[in-house]
Amino acid sequence: MMYNWMERLSDDAEVPTPRRIPPCLSVAFEYVEAEQEFNFYIRNVTNYPMTPTLHKTESRAVMHLVKGISRKTSVMGWARNITWQDIKEKNPFTYRTLNVVRAPTTIYNEFFTCKVSPREFKNTLLRIQICDIDEYDQNVVVAEMDYWVNTHIISQFTQFELPLPSVYTGYRGD
């Protein structure tokens, strides 16, 4: 049986390489100007890269809402890189989801709200981190992205699929 399968596979045949689909975060945002509330909903992460471990791995999403931070560009027109020092100077609000079991599609289903004045709205950054939880209940950042809340019109709940740009798949020592 094995011989027949190998016979059919010639040197000219193309062996398809598995296509790696990047992880994608499903979120929804809403800004209610009359109530000065920014509402956001963290739904799930699809195509979450799996790492082999001896025990079940848990995950959580951590969101840092930073009001009043500038996103000016440099003289050369490059986008400004927001550092953690810049974020900590602005006293961010930090939100965490509950721990959930990590899977190829990790579901969080958490809703959060924060008071944001219309004046602060244009300078508000939401830094989203997808984290694994280590044995000491500490966050190990797997992916991180910044989202400026005024990027899209969000006067009513609008869902977005945001690709996660930096996914770390290195060995974590489990």
ChimeraX attribute file (.defattr): number of C-alpha atoms within 10 A of each C-alpha:
attribute: neighborCount
match mode: 1-to-1
recipient: residues
	/A:1	6
	/A:2	6
	/A:3	7
	/A:4	8
	/A:5	8
	/A:6	9
	/A:7	9
	/A:8	9
	/A:9	11
	/A:10	8
	/A:11	7
	/A:12	6
	/A:13	8
	/A:14	8
	/A:15	8
	/A:16	6
	/A:17	6
	/A:18	6
	/A:19	6
	/A:20	8
	/A:21	11
	/A:22	15
	/A:23	20
	/A:24	18
	/A:25	23
	/A:26	18
	/A:27	20
	/A:28	18
	/A:29	22
	/A:30	20
	/A:31	26
	/A:32	17
	/A:33	14
	/A:34	8
	/A:35	11
	/A:36	16
	/A:37	17
	/A:38	21
	/A:39	19
	/A:40	21
	/A:41	19
	/A:42	22
	/A:43	19
	/A:44	19
	/A:45	25
	/A:46	19
	/A:47	16
	/A:48	22
	/A:49	18
	/A:50	11
	/A:51	11
	/A:52	9
	/A:53	10
	/A:54	6
	/A:55	7
	/A:56	9
	/A:57	19
	/A:58	18
	/A:59	24
	/A:60	23
	/A:61	24
	/A:62	20
	/A:63	23
	/A:64	19
	/A:65	23
	/A:66	22
	/A:67	21
	/A:68	17
	/A:69	16
	/A:70	13
	/A:71	15
	/A:72	12
	/A:73	11
	/A:74	10
	/A:75	7
	/A:76	6
	/A:77	8
	/A:78	9
	/A:79	11
	/A:80	11
	/A:81	11
	/A:82	14
	/A:83	8
	/A:84	8
	/A:85	8
	/A:86	13
	/A:87	18
	/A:88	12
	/A:89	10
	/A:90	13
	/A:91	13
	/A:92	17
	/A:93	13
	/A:94	13
	/A:95	14
	/A:96	14
	/A:97	16
	/A:98	12
	/A:99	16
	/A:100	16
	/A:101	15
	/A:102	20
	/A:103	17
	/A:104	12
	/A:105	16
	/A:106	19
	/A:107	18
	/A:108	20
	/A:109	13
	/A:110	15
	/A:111	15
	/A:112	14
	/A:113	14
	/A:114	13
	/A:115	15
	/A:116	21
	/A:117	17
	/A:118	16
	/A:119	11
	/A:120	14
	/A:121	20
	/A:122	18
	/A:123	17
	/A:124	20
	/A:125	24
	/A:126	19
	/A:127	19
	/A:128	22
	/A:129	21
	/A:130	22
	/A:131	20
	/A:132	23
	/A:133	19
	/A:134	15
	/A:135	10
	/A:136	6
	/A:137	10
	/A:138	10
	/A:139	17
	/A:140	16
	/A:141	17
	/A:142	18
	/A:143	19
	/A:144	18
	/A:145	17
	/A:146	16
	/A:147	13
	/A:148	16
	/A:149	20
	/A:150	13
	/A:151	8
	/A:152	11
	/A:153	12
	/A:154	17
	/A:155	12
	/A:156	12
	/A:157	16
	/A:158	15
	/A:159	16
	/A:160	14
	/A:161	15
	/A:162	14
	/A:163	15
	/A:164	20
	/A:165	13
	/A:166	12
	/A:167	16
	/A:168	13
	/A:169	11
	/A:170	8
	/A:171	8
	/A:172	11
	/A:173	6
	/A:174	11
